[in-house]
Amino acid sequence: MSPLKVLLVGNYLPDGQESMLRFCRLLERELLERGADVRVVYPRRQWRRLFTRGGLCGKWLGYIDKYLLFPRELKEAAAWADVVHVCDHSNAIYLPCLESRPNLITCHDLLAVRAACGEKTYCDVSSTGKVLQRWIKSCLPRAGMIVCDSEATKKDALRLLGTFDPANVRVVTLGFNHPYRRLDRQHSARTLEQAGLALGASPYVLSVGDTQPRKNRDGILRIFALVKDKFDGQLVFAGQPLNDQLRGMAFDLGLKERVKEIVKPDNEVLEALYNQAFALLFPSRAEGFGWPIIEAQACGCPVLCSDCGPLPEVAGNSALMRAVDDERGFAADLLSLMDSAERDKWMRLGLENVQRFNSQEMIEKYHEIYEEILVRSQGRHNQAP
């Protein structure tokens, strides 16, 4: 029996959607290990090459690459596949040209779509972005199957897509995109040192994310300011650099010398950061899943997170959880971890929790969905006159 041929549709590289690129690479790696025949296709940088500095001009040239040139290439590539998997719901616009092929799309969150519909999701969506998000929403029902990362996202999908058959909306939780694990402290310290990161001997609270308002970096600064006189340590932001407004806020709160920025660490450095951290502070206002929670827990790092969206699904009872605006509560929880027994408790619960998230199990569920979609498609073909 020949292996299942799966075409993965990835994201346009200049858009820099790192988590979506990681998800596509995760699918490719795990499917290949399972014996599938896998190809990855994504919009190539063609017109975008004419304007390398970004900005509005670069953005519109990127639209030509993505929405005018790529659909024809995709349609030709899809002819090879048994199943076409669009790896990110933001590419739902390609679904109309895939309707003749068995297909599915992964919906990581609908925060931008909801924002375009007037809902408060703490996502910045421009006027043209609203048009794009409404276009995405109109195309999503063209999918053969919609697979969501969480029950919270599935609930949003069923509410926003109206008449779409609920039987064709499934949940497959994410696995790890890197084998995060507990490391010997000397090993993780050496990794950070080799990366040129001098964090010193004092403890640090870690934040992982980008500059989107929903990541609540301003709240993180306020929470840390509440504990700064009792916690003799640093606050480390890993991911995108802070903007000028947040740096100014850190200065006003008396945190300038205690805030460190580590821009876009790779997996090995991030793993070392989790291992060395006192705790992960993740009071996000909106998420589709919340990868940093399980990444930190796999490294034995206690987690403090909000109770928004899917985070209770992901963390269960293994994290110190608060309403997103309960900043004094977060501060009290952070200080409670200075008690070694309390900290050990949350480390243990986190390590137990991450056993629920397995990349092989994720791929097994996706493979079952591929087979179901393929059988369904063959059934329709056999019934055709």
BALOBA-1460 file (C-alpha; in Angstrom, 3 decimals):
// residues 385
<rec num="1" residu="m" x="0.000" y="0.000" z="0.000"/>
<rec num="2" residu="s" x="1.443" y="3.343" z="-1.056"/>
<rec num="3" residu="p" x="1.955" y="5.998" z="1.656"/>
<rec num="4" residu="l" x="-0.599" y="8.742" z="2.101"/>
<rec num="5" residu="k" x="0.374" y="11.833" z="0.115"/>
<rec num="6" residu="v" x="-0.135" y="14.986" z="2.166"/>
<rec num="7" residu="l" x="0.374" y="18.505" z="0.855"/>
<rec num="8" residu="l" x="0.961" y="21.044" z="3.630"/>
<rec num="9" residu="v" x="0.166" y="24.670" z="2.806"/>
<rec num="10" residu="g" x="2.450" y="26.925" z="4.820"/>
<rec num="11" residu="n" x="2.649" y="30.657" z="5.437"/>
<rec num="12" residu="y" x="4.317" y="33.415" z="3.468"/>
<rec num="13" residu="l" x="7.798" y="33.764" z="4.994"/>
<rec num="14" residu="p" x="8.062" y="37.588" z="4.949"/>
<rec num="15" residu="d" x="5.013" y="37.791" z="7.246"/>
<rec num="16" residu="g" x="7.201" y="36.389" z="10.034"/>
<rec num="17" residu="q" x="4.433" y="34.323" z="11.662"/>
<rec num="18" residu="e" x="6.914" y="32.255" z="13.660"/>
<rec num="19" residu="s" x="4.435" y="30.074" z="15.565"/>
<rec num="20" residu="m" x="2.638" y="29.130" z="12.345"/>
<rec num="21" residu="l" x="5.930" y="28.276" z="10.630"/>
<rec num="22" residu="r" x="6.831" y="26.096" z="13.612"/>
<rec num="23" residu="f" x="3.493" y="24.300" z="13.418"/>
<rec num="24" residu="c" x="4.003" y="23.529" z="9.728"/>
<rec num="25" residu="r" x="7.499" y="22.189" z="10.410"/>
<rec num="26" residu="l" x="6.100" y="20.103" z="13.280"/>
<rec num="27" residu="l" x="3.487" y="18.528" z="11.007"/>
<rec num="28" residu="e" x="6.034" y="17.835" z="8.291"/>
<rec num="29" residu="r" x="8.501" y="16.194" z="10.681"/>
<rec num="30" residu="e" x="5.953" y="14.013" z="12.464"/>
<rec num="31" residu="l" x="4.153" y="12.955" z="9.291"/>
<rec num="32" residu="l" x="7.430" y="11.930" z="7.649"/>
<rec num="33" residu="e" x="8.334" y="9.875" z="10.729"/>
<rec num="34" residu="r" x="4.942" y="8.198" z="10.491"/>
<rec num="35" residu="g" x="5.661" y="7.176" z="6.906"/>
<rec num="36" residu="a" x="3.554" y="9.675" z="4.965"/>
<rec num="37" residu="d" x="4.736" y="11.217" z="1.698"/>
<rec num="38" residu="v" x="4.820" y="14.940" z="2.486"/>
<rec num="39" residu="r" x="5.341" y="18.072" z="0.451"/>
<rec num="40" residu="v" x="5.223" y="21.650" z="1.716"/>
<rec num="41" residu="v" x="4.181" y="24.555" z="-0.468"/>
<rec num="42" residu="y" x="3.854" y="28.226" z="0.427"/>
<rec num="43" residu="p" x="3.668" y="31.554" z="-1.433"/>
<rec num="44" residu="r" x="7.046" y="32.466" z="-2.867"/>
<rec num="45" residu="r" x="8.527" y="35.944" z="-2.499"/>
<rec num="46" residu="q" x="8.294" y="37.292" z="-6.049"/>
<rec num="47" residu="w" x="6.845" y="40.814" z="-6.266"/>
<rec num="48" residu="r" x="7.816" y="41.367" z="-2.644"/>
<rec num="49" residu="r" x="11.491" y="41.155" z="-3.685"/>
<rec num="50" residu="l" x="11.089" y="44.451" z="-5.531"/>
<rec num="51" residu="f" x="10.677" y="46.305" z="-2.238"/>
<rec num="52" residu="t" x="12.783" y="44.882" z="0.576"/>
<rec num="53" residu="r" x="12.197" y="47.532" z="3.252"/>
<rec num="54" residu="g" x="8.704" y="46.431" z="4.225"/>
<rec num="55" residu="g" x="6.127" y="49.107" z="4.964"/>
<rec num="56" residu="l" x="2.862" y="49.628" z="3.125"/>
<rec num="57" residu="c" x="4.360" y="49.139" z="-0.338"/>
<rec num="58" residu="g" x="5.979" y="45.862" z="0.666"/>
<rec num="59" residu="k" x="2.733" y="44.720" z="2.263"/>
<rec num="60" residu="w" x="0.734" y="45.270" z="-0.935"/>
<rec num="61" residu="l" x="3.387" y="43.578" z="-3.082"/>
<rec num="62" residu="g" x="3.122" y="40.662" z="-0.663"/>
<rec num="63" residu="y" x="-0.617" y="40.535" z="-1.330"/>
<rec num="64" residu="i" x="0.177" y="40.019" z="-5.028"/>
<rec num="65" residu="d" x="2.451" y="37.102" z="-4.157"/>
<rec num="66" residu="k" x="-0.090" y="35.536" z="-1.794"/>
<rec num="67" residu="y" x="-3.460" y="36.173" z="-3.364"/>
<rec num="68" residu="l" x="-2.856" y="36.597" z="-7.110"/>
<rec num="69" residu="l" x="0.141" y="34.403" z="-7.949"/>
<rec num="70" residu="f" x="0.082" y="31.592" z="-5.413"/>
<rec num="71" residu="p" x="-3.442" y="30.148" z="-5.917"/>
<rec num="72" residu="r" x="-2.537" y="28.900" z="-9.414"/>
<rec num="73" residu="e" x="0.654" y="27.265" z="-8.102"/>
<rec num="74" residu="l" x="-1.294" y="25.735" z="-5.233"/>
<rec num="75" residu="k" x="-3.941" y="24.267" z="-7.493"/>
<rec num="76" residu="e" x="-1.265" y="22.582" z="-9.593"/>
<rec num="77" residu="a" x="0.549" y="21.256" z="-6.518"/>
<rec num="78" residu="a" x="-2.707" y="19.948" z="-5.007"/>
<rec num="79" residu="a" x="-3.251" y="17.631" z="-7.980"/>
<rec num="80" residu="w" x="-0.469" y="15.409" z="-6.580"/>
<rec num="81" residu="a" x="-1.911" y="15.030" z="-3.086"/>
<rec num="82" residu="d" x="-4.379" y="12.656" z="-1.495"/>
<rec num="83" residu="v" x="-5.132" y="15.290" z="1.155"/>
<rec num="84" residu="v" x="-4.335" y="19.006" z="1.298"/>
<rec num="85" residu="h" x="-3.817" y="20.473" z="4.766"/>
<rec num="86" residu="v" x="-3.880" y="24.267" z="5.051"/>
<rec num="87" residu="c" x="-1.815" y="24.753" z="8.210"/>
<rec num="88" residu="d" x="-3.162" y="28.146" z="9.256"/>
<rec num="89" residu="h" x="-6.700" y="29.531" z="9.141"/>
<rec num="90" residu="s" x="-5.356" y="32.898" z="7.938"/>
<rec num="91" residu="n" x="-4.848" y="31.115" z="4.598"/>
<rec num="92" residu="a" x="-8.513" y="30.148" z="4.294"/>
<rec num="93" residu="i" x="-8.561" y="32.331" z="1.190"/>
<rec num="94" residu="y" x="-6.962" y="29.420" z="-0.672"/>
<rec num="95" residu="l" x="-9.806" y="27.023" z="0.109"/>
<rec num="96" residu="p" x="-11.945" y="27.855" z="-2.966"/>
<rec num="97" residu="c" x="-9.193" y="26.603" z="-5.271"/>
<rec num="98" residu="l" x="-8.941" y="23.359" z="-3.260"/>
<rec num="99" residu="e" x="-12.584" y="22.292" z="-3.283"/>
<rec num="100" residu="s" x="-11.916" y="19.573" z="-5.862"/>
<rec num="101" residu="r" x="-9.379" y="17.964" z="-3.478"/>
<rec num="102" residu="p" x="-9.899" y="16.404" z="-0.033"/>
<rec num="103" residu="n" x="-8.828" y="19.168" z="2.321"/>
<rec num="104" residu="l" x="-8.821" y="20.478" z="5.865"/>
<rec num="105" residu="i" x="-7.635" y="23.616" z="7.638"/>
<rec num="106" residu="t" x="-6.228" y="24.127" z="11.140"/>
<rec num="107" residu="c" x="-7.839" y="26.998" z="13.000"/>
<rec num="108" residu="h" x="-5.464" y="28.196" z="15.715"/>
<rec num="109" residu="d" x="-7.654" y="31.060" z="16.873"/>
<rec num="110" residu="l" x="-10.282" y="33.423" z="15.508"/>
<rec num="111" residu="l" x="-9.158" y="36.485" z="17.439"/>
<rec num="112" residu="a" x="-8.497" y="38.703" z="14.402"/>
<rec num="113" residu="v" x="-11.722" y="37.545" z="12.728"/>
<rec num="114" residu="r" x="-13.636" y="38.351" z="15.899"/>
<rec num="115" residu="a" x="-11.969" y="41.766" z="16.099"/>
<rec num="116" residu="a" x="-13.036" y="42.492" z="12.511"/>
<rec num="117" residu="c" x="-16.590" y="41.608" z="13.554"/>
<rec num="118" residu="g" x="-16.453" y="44.197" z="16.338"/>
<rec num="119" residu="e" x="-15.614" y="41.925" z="19.262"/>
<rec num="120" residu="k" x="-12.956" y="42.927" z="21.796"/>
<rec num="121" residu="t" x="-10.032" y="40.540" z="21.465"/>
<rec num="122" residu="y" x="-7.098" y="42.923" z="22.031"/>
<rec num="123" residu="c" x="-5.957" y="42.417" z="18.434"/>
<rec num="124" residu="d" x="-4.926" y="45.402" z="16.362"/>
<rec num="125" residu="v" x="-6.779" y="45.147" z="13.032"/>
<rec num="126" residu="s" x="-6.520" y="47.955" z="10.485"/>
<rec num="127" residu="s" x="-9.324" y="48.955" z="8.121"/>
<rec num="128" residu="t" x="-7.810" y="46.879" z="5.303"/>
<rec num="129" residu="g" x="-7.135" y="44.121" z="7.827"/>
<rec num="130" residu="k" x="-10.835" y="44.001" z="8.653"/>
<rec num="131" residu="v" x="-11.603" y="43.437" z="4.977"/>
<rec num="132" residu="l" x="-9.053" y="40.614" z="4.889"/>
<rec num="133" residu="q" x="-10.433" y="38.982" z="8.063"/>
<rec num="134" residu="r" x="-13.988" y="39.089" z="6.724"/>
<rec num="135" residu="w" x="-12.713" y="37.467" z="3.535"/>
<rec num="136" residu="i" x="-11.085" y="34.743" z="5.641"/>
<rec num="137" residu="k" x="-14.337" y="34.223" z="7.535"/>
<rec num="138" residu="s" x="-16.302" y="33.895" z="4.281"/>
<rec num="139" residu="c" x="-13.872" y="31.267" z="2.962"/>
<rec num="140" residu="l" x="-13.578" y="29.078" z="6.067"/>
<rec num="141" residu="p" x="-16.894" y="27.250" z="5.376"/>
<rec num="142" residu="r" x="-15.361" y="26.019" z="2.086"/>
<rec num="143" residu="a" x="-13.093" y="23.661" z="4.072"/>
<rec num="144" residu="g" x="-13.756" y="19.939" z="4.052"/>
<rec num="145" residu="m" x="-12.900" y="19.907" z="7.758"/>
<rec num="146" residu="i" x="-11.914" y="22.552" z="10.307"/>
<rec num="147" residu="v" x="-9.595" y="21.390" z="13.075"/>
<rec num="148" residu="c" x="-9.191" y="23.658" z="16.111"/>
<rec num="149" residu="d" x="-6.394" y="23.729" z="18.692"/>
<rec num="150" residu="s" x="-8.827" y="24.062" z="21.589"/>
<rec num="151" residu="e" x="-12.462" y="23.728" z="22.601"/>
<rec num="152" residu="a" x="-12.549" y="27.516" z="23.077"/>
<rec num="153" residu="t" x="-11.591" y="28.069" z="19.430"/>
<rec num="154" residu="k" x="-14.076" y="25.412" z="18.296"/>
<rec num="155" residu="k" x="-16.802" y="27.273" z="20.173"/>
<rec num="156" residu="d" x="-15.837" y="30.503" z="18.392"/>
<rec num="157" residu="a" x="-15.828" y="28.737" z="15.023"/>
<rec num="158" residu="l" x="-19.297" y="27.264" z="15.459"/>
<rec num="159" residu="r" x="-20.664" y="30.609" z="16.642"/>
<rec num="160" residu="l" x="-19.105" y="32.668" z="13.843"/>
<rec num="161" residu="l" x="-19.608" y="30.259" z="10.952"/>
<rec num="162" residu="g" x="-23.308" y="29.721" z="11.571"/>
<rec num="163" residu="t" x="-24.589" y="26.886" z="9.428"/>
<rec num="164" residu="f" x="-21.272" y="25.028" z="9.052"/>
<rec num="165" residu="d" x="-21.829" y="21.373" z="10.014"/>
<rec num="166" residu="p" x="-20.629" y="20.947" z="13.638"/>
<rec num="167" residu="a" x="-19.587" y="17.379" z="12.796"/>
<rec num="168" residu="n" x="-16.909" y="18.844" z="10.553"/>
<rec num="169" residu="v" x="-15.316" y="20.922" z="13.316"/>
<rec num="170" residu="r" x="-12.900" y="18.893" z="15.419"/>
<rec num="171" residu="v" x="-10.385" y="19.586" z="18.194"/>
<rec num="172" residu="v" x="-6.811" y="18.335" z="18.090"/>
<rec num="173" residu="t" x="-4.629" y="19.878" z="20.785"/>
<rec num="174" residu="l" x="-1.081" y="20.815" z="19.916"/>
<rec num="175" residu="g" x="1.983" y="18.780" z="20.701"/>
<rec num="176" residu="f" x="5.454" y="20.173" z="21.265"/>
<rec num="177" residu="n" x="7.307" y="21.811" z="18.380"/>
<rec num="178" residu="h" x="10.582" y="21.105" z="20.226"/>
<rec num="179" residu="p" x="11.376" y="18.385" z="22.809"/>
<rec num="180" residu="y" x="11.519" y="20.763" z="25.774"/>
<rec num="181" residu="r" x="12.764" y="18.999" z="28.901"/>
<rec num="182" residu="r" x="14.390" y="19.520" z="32.273"/>
<rec num="183" residu="l" x="18.114" y="20.162" z="32.033"/>
<rec num="184" residu="d" x="20.921" y="20.149" z="34.516"/>
<rec num="185" residu="r" x="21.216" y="23.734" z="35.761"/>
<rec num="186" residu="q" x="24.885" y="23.895" z="34.822"/>
<rec num="187" residu="h" x="24.021" y="22.762" z="31.298"/>
<rec num="188" residu="s" x="21.283" y="25.384" z="30.844"/>
<rec num="189" residu="a" x="23.479" y="28.085" z="32.380"/>
<rec num="190" residu="r" x="26.251" y="27.172" z="29.946"/>
<rec num="191" residu="t" x="23.804" y="27.376" z="27.005"/>
<rec num="192" residu="l" x="22.825" y="30.901" z="28.019"/>
<rec num="193" residu="e" x="26.445" y="31.895" z="28.536"/>
<rec num="194" residu="q" x="27.421" y="30.590" z="25.094"/>
<rec num="195" residu="a" x="24.558" y="32.624" z="23.613"/>
<rec num="196" residu="g" x="26.042" y="35.739" z="25.208"/>
<rec num="197" residu="l" x="23.247" y="36.136" z="27.735"/>
<rec num="198" residu="a" x="24.606" y="37.371" z="31.042"/>
<rec num="199" residu="l" x="21.649" y="37.116" z="33.423"/>
<rec num="200" residu="g" x="23.750" y="36.865" z="36.570"/>
<rec num="201" residu="a" x="23.055" y="34.755" z="39.629"/>
<rec num="202" residu="s" x="19.822" y="36.448" z="40.723"/>
<rec num="203" residu="p" x="16.484" y="34.762" z="39.934"/>
<rec num="204" residu="y" x="14.293" y="36.013" z="37.120"/>
<rec num="205" residu="v" x="10.645" y="35.914" z="36.144"/>
<rec num="206" residu="l" x="10.197" y="35.009" z="32.482"/>
<rec num="207" residu="s" x="7.694" y="36.335" z="29.943"/>
<rec num="208" residu="v" x="7.484" y="34.768" z="26.475"/>
<rec num="209" residu="g" x="5.571" y="36.455" z="23.649"/>
<rec num="210" residu="d" x="5.327" y="39.357" z="21.281"/>
<rec num="211" residu="t" x="4.165" y="42.963" z="21.352"/>
<rec num="212" residu="q" x="0.477" y="42.377" z="20.626"/>
<rec num="213" residu="p" x="-1.795" y="44.057" z="23.209"/>
<rec num="214" residu="r" x="-3.386" y="40.697" z="24.017"/>
<rec num="215" residu="k" x="-0.060" y="39.481" z="25.442"/>
<rec num="216" residu="n" x="-0.544" y="42.023" z="28.262"/>
<rec num="217" residu="r" x="3.102" y="43.066" z="28.621"/>
<rec num="218" residu="d" x="2.010" y="46.257" z="30.361"/>
<rec num="219" residu="g" x="0.226" y="44.110" z="32.950"/>
<rec num="220" residu="i" x="3.371" y="42.034" z="33.411"/>
<rec num="221" residu="l" x="5.349" y="45.186" z="34.187"/>
<rec num="222" residu="r" x="2.749" y="46.324" z="36.717"/>
<rec num="223" residu="i" x="2.684" y="42.909" z="38.402"/>
<rec num="224" residu="f" x="6.461" y="42.857" z="38.676"/>
<rec num="225" residu="a" x="6.456" y="46.396" z="40.089"/>
<rec num="226" residu="l" x="4.204" y="45.128" z="42.906"/>
<rec num="227" residu="v" x="6.805" y="42.543" z="43.964"/>
<rec num="228" residu="k" x="10.031" y="44.389" z="43.212"/>
<rec num="229" residu="d" x="10.732" y="45.245" z="46.869"/>
<rec num="230" residu="k" x="10.255" y="41.638" z="48.034"/>
<rec num="231" residu="f" x="11.630" y="39.732" z="45.030"/>
<rec num="232" residu="d" x="15.320" y="40.399" z="44.483"/>
<rec num="233" residu="g" x="15.463" y="39.413" z="40.845"/>
<rec num="234" residu="q" x="14.905" y="40.390" z="37.238"/>
<rec num="235" residu="l" x="12.109" y="40.365" z="34.688"/>
<rec num="236" residu="v" x="13.107" y="38.815" z="31.366"/>
<rec num="237" residu="f" x="11.074" y="39.359" z="28.186"/>
<rec num="238" residu="a" x="11.817" y="36.721" z="25.518"/>
<rec num="239" residu="g" x="10.425" y="37.176" z="22.010"/>
<rec num="240" residu="q" x="9.900" y="40.448" z="20.239"/>
<rec num="241" residu="p" x="11.650" y="43.482" z="21.733"/>
<rec num="242" residu="l" x="9.706" y="45.893" z="23.909"/>
<rec num="243" residu="n" x="8.386" y="48.993" z="22.191"/>
<rec num="244" residu="d" x="9.246" y="52.513" z="23.329"/>
<rec num="245" residu="q" x="6.002" y="52.838" z="25.289"/>
<rec num="246" residu="l" x="6.750" y="49.731" z="27.362"/>
<rec num="247" residu="r" x="10.360" y="50.756" z="27.925"/>
<rec num="248" residu="g" x="9.096" y="54.122" z="29.142"/>
<rec num="249" residu="m" x="6.649" y="52.352" z="31.428"/>
<rec num="250" residu="a" x="9.456" y="50.211" z="32.877"/>
<rec num="251" residu="f" x="11.419" y="53.398" z="33.599"/>
<rec num="252" residu="d" x="8.443" y="55.068" z="35.293"/>
<rec num="253" residu="l" x="7.880" y="51.991" z="37.478"/>
<rec num="254" residu="g" x="11.505" y="51.969" z="38.585"/>
<rec num="255" residu="l" x="12.264" y="48.754" z="36.698"/>
<rec num="256" residu="k" x="14.671" y="49.981" z="34.035"/>
<rec num="257" residu="e" x="17.714" y="48.207" z="35.496"/>
<rec num="258" residu="r" x="15.785" y="45.031" z="36.277"/>
<rec num="259" residu="v" x="14.160" y="44.409" z="32.884"/>
<rec num="260" residu="k" x="16.075" y="42.347" z="30.310"/>
<rec num="261" residu="e" x="15.115" y="41.665" z="26.689"/>
<rec num="262" residu="i" x="16.099" y="38.542" z="24.770"/>
<rec num="263" residu="v" x="15.027" y="38.958" z="21.174"/>
<rec num="264" residu="k" x="13.703" y="35.911" z="19.321"/>
<rec num="265" residu="p" x="15.651" y="33.158" z="21.128"/>
<rec num="266" residu="d" x="15.956" y="29.841" z="19.314"/>
<rec num="267" residu="n" x="14.543" y="26.663" z="20.828"/>
<rec num="268" residu="e" x="17.744" y="25.706" z="22.660"/>
<rec num="269" residu="v" x="18.114" y="29.131" z="24.282"/>
<rec num="270" residu="l" x="14.413" y="29.263" z="25.146"/>
<rec num="271" residu="e" x="14.655" y="25.808" z="26.715"/>
<rec num="272" residu="a" x="17.572" y="27.007" z="28.849"/>
<rec num="273" residu="l" x="15.624" y="30.144" z="29.828"/>
<rec num="274" residu="y" x="12.665" y="28.051" z="31.002"/>
<rec num="275" residu="n" x="14.976" y="25.783" z="32.998"/>
<rec num="276" residu="q" x="16.666" y="28.664" z="34.794"/>
<rec num="277" residu="a" x="13.540" y="30.788" z="35.367"/>
<rec num="278" residu="f" x="11.938" y="31.288" z="38.763"/>
<rec num="279" residu="a" x="8.511" y="31.218" z="37.063"/>
<rec num="280" residu="l" x="6.739" y="31.933" z="33.779"/>
<rec num="281" residu="l" x="4.342" y="34.893" z="34.025"/>
<rec num="282" residu="f" x="1.688" y="34.559" z="31.300"/>
<rec num="283" residu="p" x="-1.339" y="36.790" z="32.060"/>
<rec num="284" residu="s" x="-2.493" y="36.832" z="28.440"/>
<rec num="285" residu="r" x="-5.804" y="38.454" z="27.540"/>
<rec num="286" residu="a" x="-6.520" y="36.180" z="24.575"/>
<rec num="287" residu="e" x="-4.933" y="33.056" z="23.070"/>
<rec num="288" residu="g" x="-5.657" y="30.269" z="20.647"/>
<rec num="289" residu="f" x="-3.746" y="27.695" z="22.685"/>
<rec num="290" residu="g" x="-0.828" y="28.963" z="24.790"/>
<rec num="291" residu="w" x="2.310" y="26.998" z="23.859"/>
<rec num="292" residu="p" x="4.567" y="28.743" z="26.450"/>
<rec num="293" residu="i" x="2.559" y="27.199" z="29.306"/>
<rec num="294" residu="i" x="3.410" y="23.611" z="28.435"/>
<rec num="295" residu="e" x="6.900" y="24.494" z="27.198"/>
<rec num="296" residu="a" x="7.729" y="26.001" z="30.590"/>
<rec num="297" residu="q" x="6.136" y="23.142" z="32.517"/>
<rec num="298" residu="a" x="8.112" y="20.556" z="30.551"/>
<rec num="299" residu="c" x="11.252" y="22.307" z="31.796"/>
<rec num="300" residu="g" x="10.108" y="22.275" z="35.420"/>
<rec num="301" residu="c" x="9.211" y="25.961" z="35.465"/>
<rec num="302" residu="p" x="6.132" y="26.946" z="37.545"/>
<rec num="303" residu="v" x="3.487" y="28.846" z="35.586"/>
<rec num="304" residu="l" x="1.240" y="31.763" z="36.485"/>
<rec num="305" residu="c" x="-1.408" y="32.438" z="33.849"/>
<rec num="306" residu="s" x="-4.765" y="34.098" z="33.264"/>
<rec num="307" residu="d" x="-8.053" y="32.221" z="33.020"/>
<rec num="308" residu="c" x="-8.822" y="33.587" z="29.530"/>
<rec num="309" residu="g" x="-9.926" y="31.529" z="26.533"/>
<rec num="310" residu="p" x="-8.289" y="28.107" z="26.245"/>
<rec num="311" residu="l" x="-5.691" y="28.599" z="28.994"/>
<rec num="312" residu="p" x="-7.730" y="26.682" z="31.606"/>
<rec num="313" residu="e" x="-7.939" y="23.808" z="29.093"/>
<rec num="314" residu="v" x="-4.190" y="23.809" z="28.601"/>
<rec num="315" residu="a" x="-3.119" y="24.346" z="32.208"/>
<rec num="316" residu="g" x="-5.870" y="22.434" z="34.004"/>
<rec num="317" residu="n" x="-5.091" y="22.561" z="37.731"/>
<rec num="318" residu="s" x="-1.333" y="22.724" z="37.145"/>
<rec num="319" residu="a" x="-0.826" y="26.512" z="37.104"/>
<rec num="320" residu="l" x="-1.496" y="29.423" z="39.431"/>
<rec num="321" residu="m" x="-4.429" y="31.016" z="37.611"/>
<rec num="322" residu="r" x="-6.099" y="34.406" z="38.050"/>
<rec num="323" residu="a" x="-8.531" y="36.714" z="36.289"/>
<rec num="324" residu="v" x="-6.435" y="38.712" z="33.860"/>
<rec num="325" residu="d" x="-6.873" y="42.024" z="35.687"/>
<rec num="326" residu="d" x="-6.178" y="40.606" z="39.161"/>
<rec num="327" residu="e" x="-2.660" y="41.982" z="39.209"/>
<rec num="328" residu="r" x="-2.365" y="41.992" z="42.991"/>
<rec num="329" residu="g" x="-3.405" y="38.338" z="42.962"/>
<rec num="330" residu="f" x="-0.692" y="37.521" z="40.436"/>
<rec num="331" residu="a" x="1.831" y="39.386" z="42.589"/>
<rec num="332" residu="a" x="0.797" y="37.416" z="45.686"/>
<rec num="333" residu="d" x="1.044" y="34.124" z="43.770"/>
<rec num="334" residu="l" x="4.480" y="35.051" z="42.492"/>
<rec num="335" residu="l" x="5.713" y="35.749" z="46.004"/>
<rec num="336" residu="s" x="4.174" y="32.497" z="47.255"/>
<rec num="337" residu="l" x="6.623" y="30.602" z="45.038"/>
<rec num="338" residu="m" x="9.470" y="31.821" z="47.232"/>
<rec num="339" residu="d" x="8.399" y="29.023" z="49.566"/>
<rec num="340" residu="s" x="10.325" y="25.990" z="48.279"/>
<rec num="341" residu="a" x="7.549" y="23.509" z="49.085"/>
<rec num="342" residu="e" x="4.983" y="25.613" z="47.214"/>
<rec num="343" residu="r" x="7.282" y="25.979" z="44.239"/>
<rec num="344" residu="d" x="8.023" y="22.240" z="44.177"/>
<rec num="345" residu="k" x="4.280" y="21.543" z="44.191"/>
<rec num="346" residu="w" x="3.640" y="23.612" z="41.038"/>
<rec num="347" residu="m" x="6.710" y="22.208" z="39.318"/>
<rec num="348" residu="r" x="5.407" y="18.668" z="39.940"/>
<rec num="349" residu="l" x="1.872" y="19.473" z="38.773"/>
<rec num="350" residu="g" x="3.257" y="21.076" z="35.619"/>
<rec num="351" residu="l" x="5.404" y="18.067" z="34.767"/>
<rec num="352" residu="e" x="2.347" y="15.845" z="35.202"/>
<rec num="353" residu="n" x="0.201" y="18.137" z="33.052"/>
<rec num="354" residu="v" x="2.494" y="18.096" z="30.010"/>
<rec num="355" residu="q" x="2.052" y="14.347" z="29.646"/>
<rec num="356" residu="r" x="-1.291" y="15.204" z="27.996"/>
<rec num="357" residu="f" x="0.433" y="16.948" z="25.079"/>
<rec num="358" residu="n" x="2.218" y="14.597" z="22.750"/>
<rec num="359" residu="s" x="3.284" y="15.316" z="19.166"/>
<rec num="360" residu="q" x="2.923" y="11.678" z="18.114"/>
<rec num="361" residu="e" x="-0.612" y="11.549" z="19.492"/>
<rec num="362" residu="m" x="-1.424" y="14.826" z="17.722"/>
<rec num="363" residu="i" x="-0.217" y="13.406" z="14.406"/>
<rec num="364" residu="e" x="-2.147" y="10.175" z="14.973"/>
<rec num="365" residu="k" x="-5.356" y="12.186" z="15.336"/>
<rec num="366" residu="y" x="-4.579" y="14.246" z="12.252"/>
<rec num="367" residu="h" x="-3.821" y="11.083" z="10.285"/>
<rec num="368" residu="e" x="-7.191" y="9.640" z="11.291"/>
<rec num="369" residu="i" x="-8.864" y="12.828" z="10.047"/>
<rec num="370" residu="y" x="-6.935" y="12.626" z="6.761"/>
<rec num="371" residu="e" x="-8.189" y="9.077" z="6.258"/>
<rec num="372" residu="e" x="-11.750" y="10.069" z="7.114"/>
<rec num="373" residu="i" x="-11.684" y="12.974" z="4.659"/>
<rec num="374" residu="l" x="-10.213" y="10.754" z="1.951"/>
<rec num="375" residu="v" x="-12.796" y="7.995" z="2.454"/>
<rec num="376" residu="r" x="-15.586" y="10.574" z="2.413"/>
<rec num="377" residu="s" x="-14.253" y="12.079" z="-0.810"/>
<rec num="378" residu="q" x="-13.982" y="8.667" z="-2.455"/>
<rec num="379" residu="g" x="-17.552" y="7.906" z="-1.408"/>
<rec num="380" residu="r" x="-18.819" y="11.069" z="-3.079"/>
<rec num="381" residu="h" x="-16.822" y="10.249" z="-6.195"/>
<rec num="382" residu="n" x="-18.332" y="6.761" z="-6.382"/>
<rec num="383" residu="q" x="-21.844" y="8.164" z="-5.999"/>
<rec num="384" residu="a" x="-21.375" y="10.669" z="-8.820"/>
<rec num="385" residu="p" x="-23.396" y="9.819" z="-11.972"/>
